[in-house]
Amino acid sequence: MSVKQLKVAGMSCQHCQRAVENSLLALPGIKRAEVDLSQGTVTVEYDAERVGLDDMKKSVADAGYEVTGEL
């Protein structure tokens, strides 16, 4: 399993947190997605053979938010 921490713009509440986490968890290969609202980040644990960064960015965008970088 691989782990990435992504900076996400636009998250400000519990609804935002659930939307981002649920969108990522719906992708095949995502084991864990955990948002830290105070830092504006999401930590993703995933199978790199099944899902990539572009898939994660699209999933977050489809939920209405934007990945602005990696930490």
N, C-alpha and C positions, 0 to 999 in steps of 0.2 A: 504494500500500500504506500502511496505517496501522500504528502500533505502540502497544501499551498494556503497561504493567507492572502486574501484579496481585499483591496480597498474598494469600498462600494459607496457611491455618492447617492444621496437622497433618502437614506434611512433615518427615521426619527422616532419611531414608536414601535410598540409590540406588533402591530399589524404589519409594518415594514419587515420586521424581523421574521415573522412567520412566512410572509410571502417569499422572501429570499431563500430561507431555509427549505421550504416546501418545493420551490421551483428546482433547486439543486438536488434535493433528495429524490425527485421524480426521474432524474437521469440514471440510466443504467451505469453501474460502476461507482456511484457515489455511496460511500459507507456512512459518512458523517458530515453535516454542515452546521456550523455553530456561529451565529452572529454575535458580535460585541458592539452594541449600539453606541456606547461611549467612545469607542475607537473608530467606528464606522468601517468595521472589517468583518469578513466572514472567513472562518477557517474550515477548509474542506479536506477531508480524508477520502481518497479515491483510488481506483484501480486505473493506472495510466494506460493500460492496454485496452480499456473499454471506453474511457472518456478523456477528453483533452481540454485544455484551457479555452479554446474557441467555443467548445460546447458549453462550458460553464458561463462564459461571457454572454452567449446568446440566451441561455436560460435566465440569467439575472436581468438582461434587457427585456425579455418577454414578460418578466414580472413587474417591469416599470422602473428599473434602477439601472445604474451604469457602473461597470467595473472600471475604475480609473487607474488601477495599477496593482502590482504585486509587492508584498513586503517580504 
